[in-house]
Amino acid sequence: MSFEADPRVLVVDDDAALADVVARYLRREGFEVDYAADGADGLRRALSTRPDLVVLDLMMPGMDGFEVCRRLREATSIPVVMLTALGEENDRISGLDLGADDYVTKPFSPGELAARVRAVLRRASGGADQARNLTGGGIEIDTRAHEARRGGDLLALTGKEFDLLVCFLANPGRAFRREELLEKVWGWRIGDTSTVTVHVRRLREKIEDDASAPRHLRTVRGVGYRWEP
């Protein structure tokens, strides 16, 4: 994914006042912004216009953000930054488990949200450390096309799952602490390492023959994870 024009962001939130503040700030930061006031309209707009990223509130009446994220992931790999209530860890984990790429807890500053959006788009577009193809454990990664294949079959990976896989294949045999992965893949020096745990579990389900007994993406007790090709 590359962005020649201004990146297009879809904001999906039933709080019109908050959405207006977010939209005005993102436009000031150089983004094109569309808005949907509920989950059903947000899903329709996302699937029809294919924005570069969706900012998605989880708690909405009718179709909530969880269902929107689930349906998006069935059809697209559009990056999702979700908005969650302060302290609702279970909601954050559930959203990440469904394939969201990042989250911001309310209340938040528009500047923080814009920074998270830029970081997710930067990772989705591919950075300098993703400038080569990688193979290992029956996986082939084309970093320029942002595609990963297993046995020739295209893997349906979220942006973060793809970035994690690139990180592991680029460093076979190296044990990564969860905190290291949080900084390297998410760009967070401080954060909830359960985010890494959730994404590793989802990645295993897609690349391992038996996710409960992984051969390649191994757990290093007391440390974190290591890729065994």
N, C-alpha and C positions, 0 to 999 in steps of 0.2 A: 504494500500500500504506500503510495506517495501522494503528497498534497501539493499540486501546482497552484490551485486556487486556495482561497481561505478555507480552512477546515470547517465542515458543517456539523453542528451539534444540535441534537434534538433533546429538549428539556421536557420531561414528563413528570408533572407534579400537580396535584389538585389545589395547592396553596398558590393562588394567583399572585398575591403580593410577593411571596418569596421567589416565585418563578420569574417575575418581572425584574426583580433586583439581579438575579443570576443572569438572566438574558442580557440586560443592559451592560453588566460588567464584562461578560464574555464577548459581546460585540465590541466593546472598547478595547479588548485585548486582541482583536483581529479575527474573531470567529464569526461565521454566519450561524444564526440561531433560529430554530423553529421551536414551536411550543405546542404541547398537547396537555389538556386539562384533566385527562383521565387515562387509565391504563389501556382501555380498548382502542381509543383514538391514537394513543401513543404507539401501540403495536401496529396499527394500520399504517400510520405515517412512516414508521421505521422500515416496514417491509416494502412500502411503495417507493419511498424516496431514497432509501439506503444512505443515511447520514454516515459521517465518519466516526461518530461516537454518540452514545445515548447517556444522558444524565437522568437517572431513574429513581424516583421516590418509591420506597417500599410500601409504605402504609397509605393506600388509597382505597376509597370505596369502590365497590364493583370488582373489576379485575385489578388485583393488587400488583405490586412490583414483582413479587415472586413469580406470579403466573406470566407476566409480561416477559421477564427474563428467561423463564423456561421455554416459552414459545419462540423467543428470538433465537435461543441457542439451538433449537431444532432446525432452524432455517438459515441462520447466518452466523458469521463470526464477528459482527459489529461489536467493537469494544463497549463495555457498559461500566459506568461509574455510578454506584448506587448511593442514595442518601438514606441514612438510618438515624433513628432516635438515639440520643446519648445513653450509653450504658446497655443497649440492647445487643449484647454479644451474640446471643443465639440467632438473632435476625441477621447479623453480619455474616456469621458462619454459614447460615442457610443460603444467603444470597451468593456468597462465594462458591458454595457447593453447587449452585445452579449454573455457575459459569461467569459471574460478574468479575470484572478485571480489577476493580478497586472500590473503595467505599470512603465516604466522608460522613462524619457524625454531626448531627444537629445539636446545638447551633454551630455554624461554621462561618468563616469569613469568605466572601466571594473570591478573594485572592488565593486562599488555600484551595478552593475548588478549581479555579483556573489553573493553578500549578499542577494539581492532580490530573486534570484533563490533558494538559500539555505533555506530562510525563507518559500517560497511557498512549497518546497518539504517537509520541516519539518512539516508544517501544514497538507499537503496531507497524510503524513505517520501516522499522529495521535500522539499527545503528551501525556504527563502524565496527563493533565487535561481532556483527553478524554478516561479515562481508565474504564468507566462504561457505561452501557446502560441507556437510558433516555426515558421517556414517558411523554406525555402531549398534550392535545388538539387533541386527536386522532392520534398523531404522535408517532411512535416508532423508536428509533435510536439505531443501533448496531454500537458502536464506533469502535470495533475491526475490523469489516468487512467494516467499512466506508460506511454504508448504512442507509438510512432513508425511512420509509414506512408510508403511510397514508391509513388507512383502508385496510391494507395488501398489497397495491400496492406500488411498488418501485418508489421513487421520483427521477427524473433526476436532481440532484443538482450539481452545480459546486463546486469546492473545498471551495471557500469562502462562498457560500450559506450554505454548510454543516457546516462549522465552526461557522457561525452566528447562525444557528439553534441550534447547541450544546450549544453555549453560552447562548441563551435565555432559553432553556429547563433546563439547569443546574441552572438557577437563576430565577425561576418563581416569578412574582410579583415585581421584581426589575426593576427600571427605569434606563436605560443606556443613558448617553449622547453620542452623535455621536462621540465626541472626545475619549471617553472611548472605544467605539467599534473599532475605528480606531486603537487604540493602542493594544487592547486585541486580535483582530482578524487579523489585518494586520501587527502589530508590529511597527507601525509608531507613534512616539511622535508628529510629525508635519506632516500635510498632508491635502488634500482636502476632507472635510467631505461629499461632494456630492458623493464620492465613496460609502460611507455607504448608503446614500439615494437610490442610484441606486440599490444596492444589496438587500436592504430591499424590495423595490418595486418588484423586480424579485422574491424574496422568497415568498412574499404574493401571487403572481400569481400562485404559485405552491402548496401552503398549505392552502389557504383560499377558502371557498366557493364563496365569493365575495371579490375580492381584493380591491375594492373601499370602502367597509365597513367591514374591518377585525374584526373578533371576538377575535383572539388570539394575533396576533402581532400588538399591539396597539400603536398609536402615543400618546406621552405624551407632550402636548402643552408646548412649551418653554423649554423642556428638551431633549427628544429624543424618545426612544421606550421602551416598556415593554411587557413581555410575560404574557398573562392571560390564564391559563390552562383551 
